[in-house]
Amino acid sequence: MLPQRFYYIEDIASLLGKSVSAIYGHLSRKQYDAVPPPMKLGRRLVWLVETTEEWINAKVICAKAEIYKQMQEIHTAPKRRGRPSKAEMRKNENTEIILKILSKNSPKEANNEKPE
């Protein structure tokens, strides 16, 4: 059997950038989203190095996914309700004019025109 490596509460506190009392507070409230779940080794709380690193990696992946989701929400602005502003109306008019010009100059219509 291989010897297992452990983190003690001081190690977890420095690893997560929290104080020892904050770690105890999270554990007493069973907030395992803020601190990985420990195990008892005698009278001490310990964390397996492998499970702690997996927990941290899972947190990093979740954070990256949340950031990606927020970035998508920022780039896809919700449709505004109500009457459009003058700038939006002008923009819509300009796009309609451009579409009309493009449709007039399309090659399909050029082939269907009869010379007079």
Buried (B, 14 or more C-beta within 10 A) or exposed (E): EEEEEBBBBEBBBEBBEBEEEBBBBBBEEEEEEBBBEBEEEEEEBBBBEEBBBEBEEEBEEEEEEEEEEEEEEEEEEEEEEEEEEEEEEEEEEEEEEEEEEEEEEEEEEEEEEEEE
